[in-house]
Amino acid sequence: MAVVDILAAIDQEIAQLQQARTLLSGGVAPTAKRKVGRPKKSEAIAVPAAKPAKKKKRNLSAEGRKRIAEAVKKRWAAQKAAAVK
């Protein structure tokens, strides 16, 4: 038997013993303790969130791109001049 098969058999036996204990103790199932840390995806509460309206893509004009490029070049030149001093 593989280790995985043995672990599965043990888990099955544990589940059966817990059911028997529940029946013998009066039918009240024990509450599961909360684990520390972030819950797994399957355990997380799934709340369907309303999707926000998709924003339109904003395109930059050629003139705007040119202005930005000139400003960046000017900034680089200023930084280079400051580094030389």
N, C-alpha and C positions, 0 to 999 in steps of 0.2 A: 504494500500500500504506500502511496505517496504521502508526503507530509500534508499536502493540501486535503487529501481525503480524510486523514486522521483528524485534522482540525475541523473539518465539516461535520464529522461524526460527533466530535465532542460538543460542538455548538448545538447540534440537534438534541443531544442528551441534556444539555443545560436548559434548553428551551422547554423540553418535556418536564424536567424537574421543577422549573419555575411554575409551569401550569399546574402541576400536582400540588405544589406549595400554596398556590393561590386558592385552589379548590379547598384544601384542608384548612386554610386560615379564615375562611368565611366568604370567599368570593371577591374580596377587595384586592385588586391588582396593585402591586407596589409601583410607586411613581419612579420614573427613571431620573437619576441625578443628572443635572446639567453639567456638561463638561466645560472645562476652562478653555478659553480661546475662541477663535472665530469659527462659526459653524460651517460645516461642509455645505456645498451647493444644494444637495438633496435635503438637508435639514433646515435650510434657510426658508423663511416665510416668503412665499412668492406673492408679491403684491404687484399686479399689473399697473404700471405707471402710464399715465397719459403721455403720449409722445408730443413734444412741442412741434409747432408748425415749422417746417423746414425753411430756413432762411435762404433767400436768393443769393447766388454767388455774385460777389462784387468784382467786376473786371476793372483793371487799371488801364487807363488810356495810355497811348504812346507818349503823349506830352507829360503825363504824370510820372511815368517810368523815367523819362529823361531828366525831369527835375530832381527826382530822388537820386539818380546816378550822379548828377552834378553835386548834389549836397554831400553825398558820401565821399566823392573824390576830394571835395573841399575839406571835409573833416579829416580824411587821411593825410592830406597835405599839412594841415595844422598840427596833427599829432607828430608827423615826421619832423616838422620844423621845431617843435617843442623838445623832441628827443635829441636833436642835434645840438641845441643850446646847452 
